[in-house]
Amino acid sequence: MNNEEQAIDADAELKGLETRLGELLTLVHRLAEENRALRARQELLAGERNSLLNRGDQVRTRVESMIARLRLMEHSA
């Protein structure tokens, strides 16, 4: 193989590496965006979960209060 053929092979290899690097950069950007979206979704779901837990606590407190009042009424009657 002469120097010209080696140069052509090296150039072809560099072009292939540039192509692969471009594909990898595209993938990195896509994954970074997907990661941002997933983190935002996780934050939203955590907020909804906290809201539901708070509502559950409020409902439990109200039910316990109603049961206590019913027991009180039952013992007074």
Rosetta constraint file for C-alpha pairs under 8 A:
AtomPair CA 1 CA 5 HARMONIC 6.07 0.50
AtomPair CA 1 CA 6 HARMONIC 6.70 0.50
AtomPair CA 2 CA 6 HARMONIC 6.30 0.50
AtomPair CA 3 CA 7 HARMONIC 6.07 0.50
AtomPair CA 4 CA 8 HARMONIC 6.22 0.50
AtomPair CA 5 CA 9 HARMONIC 6.11 0.50
AtomPair CA 6 CA 10 HARMONIC 6.01 0.50
AtomPair CA 7 CA 11 HARMONIC 6.01 0.50
AtomPair CA 8 CA 12 HARMONIC 6.10 0.50
AtomPair CA 9 CA 13 HARMONIC 6.08 0.50
AtomPair CA 10 CA 14 HARMONIC 6.11 0.50
AtomPair CA 11 CA 15 HARMONIC 6.17 0.50
AtomPair CA 12 CA 16 HARMONIC 6.19 0.50
AtomPair CA 13 CA 17 HARMONIC 6.18 0.50
AtomPair CA 14 CA 18 HARMONIC 6.06 0.50
AtomPair CA 15 CA 19 HARMONIC 6.16 0.50
AtomPair CA 16 CA 20 HARMONIC 6.17 0.50
AtomPair CA 17 CA 21 HARMONIC 5.94 0.50
AtomPair CA 18 CA 22 HARMONIC 6.11 0.50
AtomPair CA 19 CA 23 HARMONIC 6.29 0.50
AtomPair CA 20 CA 24 HARMONIC 6.13 0.50
AtomPair CA 21 CA 25 HARMONIC 6.11 0.50
AtomPair CA 22 CA 26 HARMONIC 6.20 0.50
AtomPair CA 23 CA 27 HARMONIC 6.20 0.50
AtomPair CA 24 CA 28 HARMONIC 6.09 0.50
AtomPair CA 25 CA 29 HARMONIC 6.20 0.50
AtomPair CA 26 CA 30 HARMONIC 6.17 0.50
AtomPair CA 27 CA 31 HARMONIC 6.02 0.50
AtomPair CA 28 CA 32 HARMONIC 6.00 0.50
AtomPair CA 29 CA 33 HARMONIC 6.22 0.50
AtomPair CA 30 CA 34 HARMONIC 6.14 0.50
AtomPair CA 31 CA 35 HARMONIC 5.94 0.50
AtomPair CA 32 CA 36 HARMONIC 6.22 0.50
AtomPair CA 33 CA 37 HARMONIC 6.22 0.50
AtomPair CA 34 CA 38 HARMONIC 6.11 0.50
AtomPair CA 35 CA 39 HARMONIC 6.11 0.50
AtomPair CA 36 CA 40 HARMONIC 6.19 0.50
AtomPair CA 37 CA 41 HARMONIC 6.14 0.50
AtomPair CA 38 CA 42 HARMONIC 6.01 0.50
AtomPair CA 39 CA 43 HARMONIC 6.14 0.50
AtomPair CA 40 CA 44 HARMONIC 6.20 0.50
AtomPair CA 41 CA 45 HARMONIC 6.10 0.50
AtomPair CA 42 CA 46 HARMONIC 6.05 0.50
AtomPair CA 43 CA 47 HARMONIC 6.25 0.50
AtomPair CA 44 CA 48 HARMONIC 6.28 0.50
AtomPair CA 45 CA 49 HARMONIC 6.01 0.50
AtomPair CA 46 CA 50 HARMONIC 6.20 0.50
AtomPair CA 47 CA 51 HARMONIC 6.19 0.50
AtomPair CA 48 CA 52 HARMONIC 6.14 0.50
AtomPair CA 49 CA 53 HARMONIC 6.11 0.50
AtomPair CA 50 CA 54 HARMONIC 6.13 0.50
AtomPair CA 51 CA 55 HARMONIC 6.19 0.50
AtomPair CA 52 CA 56 HARMONIC 6.03 0.50
AtomPair CA 53 CA 57 HARMONIC 6.19 0.50
AtomPair CA 54 CA 58 HARMONIC 6.22 0.50
AtomPair CA 55 CA 59 HARMONIC 6.11 0.50
AtomPair CA 56 CA 60 HARMONIC 6.04 0.50
AtomPair CA 57 CA 61 HARMONIC 6.12 0.50
AtomPair CA 58 CA 62 HARMONIC 6.21 0.50
AtomPair CA 59 CA 63 HARMONIC 6.08 0.50
AtomPair CA 60 CA 64 HARMONIC 6.04 0.50
AtomPair CA 61 CA 65 HARMONIC 6.10 0.50
AtomPair CA 62 CA 66 HARMONIC 6.16 0.50
AtomPair CA 63 CA 67 HARMONIC 6.11 0.50
AtomPair CA 64 CA 68 HARMONIC 6.14 0.50
AtomPair CA 65 CA 69 HARMONIC 6.23 0.50
AtomPair CA 66 CA 70 HARMONIC 6.13 0.50
AtomPair CA 67 CA 71 HARMONIC 6.13 0.50
AtomPair CA 68 CA 72 HARMONIC 6.13 0.50
AtomPair CA 69 CA 73 HARMONIC 6.10 0.50
AtomPair CA 70 CA 74 HARMONIC 5.99 0.50
AtomPair CA 71 CA 75 HARMONIC 6.18 0.50
AtomPair CA 72 CA 76 HARMONIC 6.19 0.50
AtomPair CA 73 CA 77 HARMONIC 6.18 0.50
